Amino acid sequence: QVSLVQSGGGSVQAGGSLRLSCTASTTIFIINRMAWYRQAPGKQRELVAEITSGGNTNYVDSVKGRFTISRDNAKNTVTLQMSSLEPEDTAVYYCWATRAGSGAAYWGRGTQVTVSS
């Protein structure tokens, strides 16, 4: 079993920055892909950014140039650095990871990010 523990988030004014971190707690399994999703009120959950174990990244167009995803494979940690935040970035952000081999996917509990104008 893998559990994802999230930290960071909070409230900030437009133009500000926030940082999200997520650690996959496992000493047995190898973590493959890691990502951040978000869900705004009344909207579907969407992929924000993902990163493979090899460091390849992918971003949703709306955050390109503003958000940066990174990971520390040794610590099974993924970080999302968010800059130039906009009110439209307000959402609950979820960490997501897959287990190598089985492909089983796991979700964090979510953390609120609120950007005021």
LINKA-V357033 format. One line per field, one symbol per residue. ss: DSSP state (H for helix, E for strand, - for the rest). phi: phi as a letter, one per 20 degrees, with the letter a starting at -180 (. if undefined). psi: psi as a letter, one per 40 degrees, with the letter a starting at -180 (. if undefined). Layout:
ss->???
phi->???
psi->???
This chain:
ss->--EEEEEE-EEEE----EEEEEEEE-----EEEEEEEEE------EEEEEE-----EEE-HHH---EEEEEE----EEEEEE----HHH-EEEEEEEEE-----EEE---EEEEEE-
phi->.cdddebnnpdbegnecbcdcbdeebddeeeeecbcdbcegmcffcfebcbefenfcbcfgfdgnddcdbbdffdldcccedclfcgfefaeddebbdefnfmgdccfenbeccdee
psi->ihihhiiaaaiiiheaiihiihhhhhedihhciiihiihiheiihihdiihideehihiideehedihhiihddefhiihhhifiideehihhhiiiihicdeiiiiieihhhhhi.
